[in-house]
């Protein structure tokens, strides 16, 4: 469940706010010699200004593919330009409608994380029910209460991260 919370927080970081963040671009898949490779493995990412990112590829032959991957990545709205050695990425200013769209995306990612946690809880409950014959009913009941408490704490931490990201997105 802790891993699901961490994945959710990483997913929240991939949704951009007003300032450009290299974490937004790290997981963009680039077709590198026929293999989808995360951008962070192919280039260094630097944010010298609030709305500009400089992508310096380690292999200059991948420049065109990096540019294409950034341009076609959904929900980013970035416009990359290639000068032969680096890719300069500029993101537009966020409008209020776009911010609300991003809030919906983040809420969807949060709900996906909660579903993952509930699936883990369901599997653990099934395991507990299978052990009822070996251990007493009291032990299983105690373990189920503990499982519910753990599940609630993880769901609450996702809700807290969601509220922070929502406030960050709606901040002008």
C-alpha positions in Angstrom: 0.0 0.0 0.0 2.9 2.3 0.7 4.2 1.6 -2.8 0.8 2.6 -4.2 1.0 5.9 -2.4 4.5 6.6 -3.7 3.4 5.8 -7.3 0.4 8.1 -6.9 2.7 11.0 -5.7 5.0 10.4 -8.6 2.0 10.5 -11.0 0.9 13.8 -9.4 4.3 15.2 -10.2 3.9 14.4 -13.9 1.0 16.9 -14.1 2.4 20.3 -14.6 1.7 23.5 -12.7 2.6 27.1 -13.7 6.3 26.4 -13.5 8.1 23.8 -15.6 9.5 20.8 -13.7 12.0 18.3 -15.1 10.0 15.6 -13.4 7.2 16.2 -15.9 9.4 15.0 -18.7 11.4 12.2 -17.1 9.0 9.4 -18.0 8.1 10.5 -21.5 8.8 7.4 -23.7 11.2 8.1 -26.6 11.5 5.6 -29.4 15.3 4.9 -29.2 16.4 2.4 -31.8 13.0 0.7 -31.7 12.7 0.6 -27.9 10.5 2.9 -25.8 13.0 4.5 -23.4 12.3 7.1 -20.7 13.6 10.5 -21.6 15.6 10.8 -18.3 17.8 7.9 -19.5 18.6 9.6 -22.9 19.2 13.2 -21.9 19.9 15.6 -19.1 17.0 18.0 -18.2 17.5 21.5 -16.9 15.0 24.3 -16.2 16.8 27.7 -16.5 13.5 29.7 -16.6 10.0 29.2 -15.3 8.5 28.1 -18.6 11.6 26.8 -20.5 13.3 23.4 -20.3 16.6 22.5 -22.0 17.0 18.8 -23.0 20.6 17.9 -23.7 20.7 14.4 -25.3 23.6 12.1 -24.5 23.4 10.7 -28.0 22.9 13.4 -30.7 21.3 11.0 -33.1 18.3 10.7 -30.8 17.6 14.5 -31.1 14.7 14.2 -33.6 13.1 11.3 -31.7 13.2 13.2 -28.4 11.7 16.3 -30.1 8.9 14.2 -31.6 8.1 12.4 -28.3 7.8 15.7 -26.4 5.6 17.2 -29.1 3.2 14.3 -29.2 3.0 13.6 -25.4 -0.6 14.1 -24.3 -1.7 16.8 -21.7 1.6 18.7 -21.9 1.0 21.4 -24.5 4.8 21.8 -24.9 6.4 23.2 -28.1 9.9 21.8 -28.6 12.5 23.4 -30.9 15.7 21.7 -32.0 18.9 23.7 -32.7 21.1 20.7 -33.6 22.6 20.1 -30.2 19.8 20.6 -27.7 16.0 20.6 -27.6 14.5 23.8 -26.0 11.0 23.1 -24.7 8.6 26.0 -24.0 5.3 25.5 -22.2 2.4 28.0 -22.6 0.9 29.9 -19.7 -1.9 28.0 -18.0 -5.4 29.3 -18.4 -8.1 28.7 -15.8 -9.9 26.1 -18.0 -6.6 24.2 -18.5 -6.0 24.3 -14.7 -9.4 22.8 -14.1 -8.7 20.1 -16.7 -5.4 19.2 -14.9 -7.3 19.0 -11.6 -9.7 16.4 -13.2 -6.6 14.4 -14.5 -5.1 14.5 -11.0 -8.3 13.4 -9.4 -8.5 10.4 -11.8 -4.9 9.4 -10.9 -5.8 9.7 -7.3 -8.9 7.5 -7.8 -6.7 4.9 -9.6 -4.3 4.8 -6.6 -7.2 4.3 -4.2 -8.5 1.4 -6.3 -5.0 -0.2 -6.2 -5.0 0.1 -2.4 -8.5 -1.4 -2.2 -7.4 -4.3 -4.4 -4.5 -4.9 -2.0 -6.9 -4.8 0.9 -9.3 -7.3 -0.8 -6.4 -9.7 -1.4 -5.2 -9.5 2.2 -8.8 -10.0 3.4 -9.1 -13.1 1.2 -5.8 -14.4 2.7 -7.1 -13.8 6.2 -10.4 -15.6 5.5 -8.4 -18.6 4.2 -6.5 -18.8 7.5 -9.7 -18.8 9.7 -9.4 -22.6 10.3 -5.7 -22.4 11.3 -6.1 -19.3 13.6 -9.0 -18.4 15.7 -11.9 -16.1 14.7 -10.8 -13.5 17.2 -7.3 -13.3 15.6 -8.8 -12.9 12.1 -11.3 -10.2 13.4 -8.4 -8.3 15.0 -6.3 -8.6 11.9 -9.2 -7.3 9.7 -9.6 -4.3 12.0 -5.9 -3.6 11.7 -6.1 -4.0 7.9 -8.9 -1.5 7.7 -6.9 1.0 9.8 -3.9 0.6 7.6 -6.0 1.0 4.4 -7.7 4.1 5.8 -4.3 5.7 6.6 -3.0 5.1 3.1 -6.2 6.4 1.5 -6.0 9.5 3.7 -2.4 10.1 2.6 -3.4 9.9 -1.1 -6.3 12.4 -0.3 -3.8 14.7 1.4 -1.4 14.6 -1.6 -4.3 15.2 -3.9 -5.5 18.3 -2.0 -1.9 19.7 -2.1 -1.6 19.1 -5.8 -5.1 20.6 -6.5 -4.2 23.7 -4.5 -0.9 24.0 -6.4 -2.7 23.7 -9.7 -5.4 26.3 -9.0 -2.8 28.8 -7.6 -2.3 31.6 -10.0 
